[in-house]
Amino acid sequence: MRLIALVSALVLPFGAALAQDYPIRPVTMLVPFAAGGPTDTIARLTAAGMAKSLGQQIVVENAPGAGGTIATTRASRAQPDGSHAADPSCRPLDGRHTVPQPQL
């Protein structure tokens, strides 16, 4: 019984932090290619769906150049508060361009 009381006393104060609404401010979606292309179009359609389901504005920010590295760098240096999202086409995020791979 004392164990249950101890665990409850340790866990319950964190419940309020988990119950907070997300997102509390607009989310910036970083796209690694110029505006007007197919990647930008898909990102904007995705952002519209995300905005509808989250109830928050999604800002699409294009950061073209260096094969997606500029957008990936911006995403990796953003505050870890959930207000930035990187388009999945940011290939350097998966590490294939930065880690040598064996040639099969």
C-alpha positions in Angstrom: 0.0 0.0 0.0 2.8 2.4 0.8 4.4 1.6 -2.6 1.2 2.6 -4.4 1.0 5.9 -2.4 4.7 6.6 -3.2 4.2 5.9 -6.9 1.1 8.0 -7.0 2.8 10.9 -5.3 5.6 10.8 -7.8 3.5 10.4 -10.9 0.4 12.5 -10.4 2.1 15.9 -10.5 3.3 15.2 -14.0 -0.3 14.5 -15.2 -0.9 18.3 -15.6 2.0 18.6 -18.0 0.8 15.7 -20.1 -2.7 17.2 -20.4 -1.6 20.5 -22.0 -3.0 21.3 -25.4 -0.7 21.0 -28.4 0.2 23.0 -30.2 -0.1 26.3 -28.3 1.2 28.4 -31.2 1.6 28.1 -35.0 3.7 25.3 -36.3 6.4 26.0 -38.9 6.8 23.2 -41.5 10.2 23.4 -43.2 10.2 22.4 -46.9 13.7 21.8 -48.5 12.6 22.9 -52.0 11.5 26.1 -53.7 7.9 27.2 -53.6 5.7 26.1 -56.5 7.1 22.6 -57.0 5.5 19.3 -56.3 7.1 19.0 -52.9 5.8 22.4 -51.9 2.3 21.6 -53.2 2.2 18.3 -51.2 3.5 20.1 -48.1 0.8 22.8 -48.4 -1.9 20.2 -48.8 -0.5 18.3 -45.8 -0.3 21.6 -43.8 -4.0 22.3 -44.5 -5.0 18.9 -43.2 -2.8 19.3 -40.1 -4.2 22.7 -39.4 -7.7 21.3 -39.5 -7.0 18.4 -37.2 -4.8 20.3 -34.8 -6.8 23.5 -34.8 -3.7 25.6 -35.2 -2.1 27.4 -38.1 0.7 25.6 -40.0 3.1 27.9 -41.7 4.9 26.4 -44.7 8.5 27.8 -44.9 10.5 27.0 -48.0 14.3 26.7 -47.4 15.7 25.4 -50.7 19.4 24.7 -51.3 22.2 22.2 -50.7 20.1 19.2 -51.4 17.8 19.7 -48.4 20.6 20.4 -46.0 19.6 24.0 -45.3 16.1 23.0 -44.2 17.4 20.0 -42.3 19.9 22.2 -40.4 17.2 24.7 -39.6 15.0 21.9 -38.3 17.8 20.4 -36.2 18.7 23.8 -34.7 15.1 24.8 -33.8 13.9 24.9 -30.2 12.7 21.4 -29.2 9.2 22.7 -28.3 7.3 21.1 -31.1 6.8 24.3 -33.1 8.8 23.2 -36.1 8.3 20.2 -38.3 10.5 19.1 -41.2 9.0 17.8 -44.4 9.8 14.1 -44.8 11.7 14.9 -48.0 14.5 16.4 -45.9 16.6 13.4 -46.8 19.6 14.2 -44.6 17.3 13.5 -41.6 17.5 9.8 -42.3 21.3 9.8 -42.2 21.9 8.2 -45.6 23.7 11.3 -46.9 25.9 11.8 -43.8 26.9 8.2 -42.8 29.0 6.2 -45.3 27.0 3.2 -46.5 28.6 0.0 -47.9 28.2 -0.5 -51.6 26.5 -3.8 -52.2 
